Amino acid sequence: MNNRPKRSVWPLHCPKQTAASLHDTLRATFGAAPERDITPGEFIRFGGRNRPLWVRLFTDGRAAVFGDWRTGEHQTWSELGRPMDPAERAAARAWAEQQRRQREAEQRAAWAKNAADIALQWSRARPLVPGDPVTLYLKNRLGVALWPLPAALRYVPALPYFNEDGKEVGRFPAMLAAITSPAGELLALHRTYLSRDGRKADVPGPVKKLSRTCGPLGGAGIALWSEPDDRGVIGVAEGIETAMAAHYGGRMPVCAAYSAGNLAAWQWPAGARRLVIWSDHDEAGAEAAAKLRARAQRAGLAVLTKTPQQPGMDWCDVVQQRNTAAKTAATEHHKEGAR
């Protein structure tokens, strides 16, 4: 009987225990690791498109540097907790800096390409006119027709809709909204897919989608009404429809942050002295409103947060209910008068 140990398939300079330990560290840090062996000296990307990660195991297999391609953050690892020697620390810093420079260069190139695509899409979109699917949609959502509508909104008659696999499943009317930086630069397009009669489109996924971006979105928003009124008042809400309802009900200029996360980071325009936050009545909306409120108060603004009484509602729901009730009451009054 042959009692000799089996020969390891791992490289001699990268023992199985070392490689497994690095995999475990990556999983503990990111929740993900390469699905194959980490070969010493090789630069490996993993994590997928939504979270681009990277790792490089040094040629001796005893230390590594790894990081998040998108954020630029990086960490180091060494076998069995062994401290890195000066040469390894220098190599880790050099690799991290190289990845940072490459990431920034690729980001600039992607943003430049996206900027041209976004500008072209926006230029091809049509100004709104009464009776088009966008104006009908907003009328259906609010329960009342508003006109004129902000120039930050446009209409596309047939916008391609892609499913999660990247396959085009059809073309639909769409409301386009310009997401701009505090300086007014066009950064992305918010798209709401519709039916011809102004309802939400029957699509196999989210009705609302964000285009690719051409710059950081921190502080950005949809400037439906971009300037404070003569009292220095400006309002902000999470979604387009909610902002439109707040403008209609609150009689003030209101911007849309397009998401709860961006509501917290939204930057009010210069000249604003009073900020009204039209918050959704849910946990995410309340948290975002509280963060924005704290920032604005630290900057010296007077801040008022308005929240619907009923949980789960936003101000578009409130305005729609009020307008529906008013129409019902008017109809009943007319019937009574005709008797």
Protein Blocks (a to p, Z undefined) as FASTA:
>chain_A
ZZbdcddfbdfklcfklmmmmmmmmmmmnopacfbdcdehiacdehijmlccdddddfko
paccdddfknopacdddeehiacdfklmmmmmmmmmmmmmmmmmmmmmmmmmmmmmmmmm
mmmpccddehiaklmmmmmmnopacddddfkbccdfbacdddfkopafbdcddddddddd
fkopafbdcdddddfkopacddebdfbdcdddfbdfehiacdfblcdcfkopacddfblm
lmmmmmmmnopacddehiaklmmmpccdehiabdcddddddfklmmmmmmmmmmmmmnop
acdddddfbghiafklmmmmmmmmmmmmmmmmmmmmmZZ
